[in-house]
Amino acid sequence: MDWPLGWLATYSGSDCKLWRYVHRKCTEAELCREAVSLLPTIDYSLERHKCFQTT
């Protein structure tokens, strides 16, 4: 579970379709989803990532 979350947080490539796929898979897994929900406690959010809003 830890490497997909780390990858989502640090990915700086241009393939946002891949990023959104990994994000979707992460949110489908309970442990990863819980970890993502805790990110704001350390002042970080995946919603800030350039691929989060890209269509």
Long-range contacts (C-beta under 8 A, 24 or more apart in sequence): 1-29, 1-31, 1-32, 1-35, 4-32, 5-32, 5-35, 5-36, 8-46, 8-49, 9-44, 9-46, 9-49, 11-49, 11-51, 16-50, 16-51, 16-54, 19-49, 19-51, 20-51, 20-54, 23-51, 23-52
